[in-house]
Amino acid sequence: MTRQLHLLVLGNPRFGSSWRYPGVVNGPAAVLDSVIETAKTAERGTFDAIFFADTLNYGLEAAWAHKATEDFEPFTTTAALSRETERLGLVVTGSATFQAPYHLARQLISLDHLSGGRAGWNVVTSFAEAAAANFGDNGVLAHDERYRVAEETLDVVRKLWDSWGADTVVEDRPAGVYNDRSKIHVPNHKGEFFTVRGPLGAAPSRQGRPVIFQAGSSPTGRAFAARHAEVIFTGQGDFDRGRAFLEQVHSFGRATPPLVTPSLGFIVGSTEEEAARLEQTVFEQFIPEYQIGWLQEVDIDLTGADLDGPVPLAAFAASTETHQTALAGYRALATQGNPTVREFLFRTVTAFGARVAGSPERVADEIERWFTGRAADGFVLAPSGLPGQLDVFVDHVVPILRRRGLFRHEYAGDTLRAHLGLSRP
Ligand SMILES: Cc1cc2nc3c(=O)[nH]c(=O)nc-3n(C[C@H](O)[C@H](O)[C@H](O)COP(=O)(O)O)c2cc1C
């Protein structure tokens, strides 16, 4: 079977400074409309899924004044989107640190049933101090400890999903028996971090169970992904880093290696000139104070730095218990081409992953280069926040990718697993 390119789009509305960009309307109603529009446009482009990041906090105080409010909770948002779309996958970020396994298992399988088998779970370990402060006063769990908790969380969630087999439901009306009791599996989990009896009370979905995504690319994160991820969301700032990462993932020795879908920030214009103009607009409108506040969460402190001066590398912690991929990724960006602080902060608007700006051909060329060069199996596209960018991508870049035989012309199936070519577990 020919290798298929996979495309997902980041669904989070108004991230960063985008609330301020020309043509953007704010407020709950307008944001809901734009989230629905993003999903419908992605489905029109036969994308695999819409993807929601999430961090269980409102960020550090330094960013509060500069941040929009309508960052809707992802399970609630995707439940709404499951009624606005038919084929598009719905991937939600859920914390394996602060969200109880029973809640996660139930919310995820509910979304999978509501959407007819289109749910995915991006397993994260919540790294932010500001998140830990919302779940007690014990501070952030140590990095590797978070992954140990995540290990058990995933184990419990799977046991709960396995409470019901494909043949547990018998629906014997004359006998008044709905489930074959002998086929209800009670987890009775007693672990280091959780005690969860179960069962969950949900039959398997049309795709069996939600697809497991994972984000976190430190050595511990990669080992976790090797054991659990079906798809890895990562941030690799350039082709060589992407290729090295994918090679390592493929050396995990799994029969079916996880798919690797790095983030890709994009700006597309009908011409190179128009794309440059759009990029200049974002450069003029992005809020450096917001980026500085966000970077503090991953132990990079540029408070008071001269925006037009060189990036002081002393601002980067030597190591972190927070987000090791981010710290390493941003340090790499800060040392590429001697940017000023302002240029570096602008670069962080699409985080520490790859990005491309240009005509539809240039954007398609970059996607093809990574895909055929084995640096990615697909991408989580991060539109810049300028209105209409995803429409331009679907109307002008997708046709090029199809003509080159890289991307599907239509959906072959109607579950997320079908889109990703993953078998039912
Ligand atoms: C591309 C990418 C996206 C991430 N998205 C989220 C997110 O939405 N929410 C979150 O709490 N953590 C997110 N993380 C953080 C990781 O899930 C991870 O738990 C943590 O940062 C530690 O990972 P690491 O040190 O292995 O990178 C993301 C990490 C990466 C690499």
The ligand as an SDF file (V2000), in Angstrom:
LIG
                    3D

 31 33  0  0  0  0  0  0  0  0999 V2000
    4.3820   19.1900   20.0830 C   0  0  0  0  0  0  0  0  0  0  0  0
    4.0170   19.1630   21.5530 C   0  0  0  0  0  0  0  0  0  0  0  0
    2.7480   19.5620   21.9420 C   0  0  0  0  0  0  0  0  0  0  0  0
    2.4020   19.5350   23.2940 C   0  0  0  0  0  0  0  0  0  0  0  0
    1.1460   19.9080   23.6540 N   0  0  0  0  0  0  0  0  0  0  0  0
    0.8250   19.9300   24.9540 C   0  0  0  0  0  0  0  0  0  0  0  0
   -0.4700   20.3410   25.3710 C   0  0  0  0  0  0  0  0  0  0  0  0
   -1.3300   20.6420   24.5750 O   0  0  0  0  0  0  0  0  0  0  0  0
   -0.7290   20.3590   26.7010 N   0  0  0  0  0  0  0  0  0  0  0  0
    0.2020   20.0110   27.6440 C   0  0  0  0  0  0  0  0  0  0  0  0
   -0.1100   20.0450   28.8270 O   0  0  0  0  0  0  0  0  0  0  0  0
    1.4440   19.5950   27.2690 N   0  0  0  0  0  0  0  0  0  0  0  0
    1.7470   19.5640   25.9640 C   0  0  0  0  0  0  0  0  0  0  0  0
    3.0010   19.1510   25.5950 N   0  0  0  0  0  0  0  0  0  0  0  0
    3.9190   18.8100   26.6520 C   0  0  0  0  0  0  0  0  0  0  0  0
    4.1430   17.3610   26.7860 C   0  0  0  0  0  0  0  0  0  0  0  0
    2.9920   16.6860   26.7520 O   0  0  0  0  0  0  0  0  0  0  0  0
    4.8970   16.8130   27.9460 C   0  0  0  0  0  0  0  0  0  0  0  0
    4.0990   16.3160   28.8230 O   0  0  0  0  0  0  0  0  0  0  0  0
    5.8120   17.6120   28.7720 C   0  0  0  0  0  0  0  0  0  0  0  0
    6.0580   18.6920   28.3040 O   0  0  0  0  0  0  0  0  0  0  0  0
    7.0910   16.9480   29.0360 C   0  0  0  0  0  0  0  0  0  0  0  0
    7.5210   16.4570   27.9110 O   0  0  0  0  0  0  0  0  0  0  0  0
    8.9290   16.4030   27.3830 P   0  0  0  0  0  0  0  0  0  0  0  0
    9.8510   16.9150   28.4410 O   0  0  0  0  0  0  0  0  0  0  0  0
    9.0390   14.9510   27.1180 O   0  0  0  0  0  0  0  0  0  0  0  0
    8.8970   17.2400   26.1950 O   0  0  0  0  0  0  0  0  0  0  0  0
    3.3610   19.1270   24.2650 C   0  0  0  0  0  0  0  0  0  0  0  0
    4.6210   18.7030   23.8600 C   0  0  0  0  0  0  0  0  0  0  0  0
    4.9610   18.7140   22.5250 C   0  0  0  0  0  0  0  0  0  0  0  0
    6.3160   18.2300   22.1250 C   0  0  0  0  0  0  0  0  0  0  0  0
  1  2  1  0
  2  3  1  0
  2 30  2  0
  3  4  2  0
  4  5  1  0
  4 28  1  0
  5  6  2  0
  6  7  1  0
  6 13  1  0
  7  8  2  0
  7  9  1  0
  9 10  1  0
 10 11  2  0
 10 12  1  0
 12 13  2  0
 13 14  1  0
 14 15  1  0
 14 28  1  0
 15 16  1  0
 16 17  1  0
 16 18  1  0
 18 19  1  0
 18 20  1  0
 20 21  1  0
 20 22  1  0
 22 23  1  0
 23 24  1  0
 24 25  2  0
 24 26  1  0
 24 27  1  0
 28 29  2  0
 29 30  1  0
 30 31  1  0
M  END
$$$$
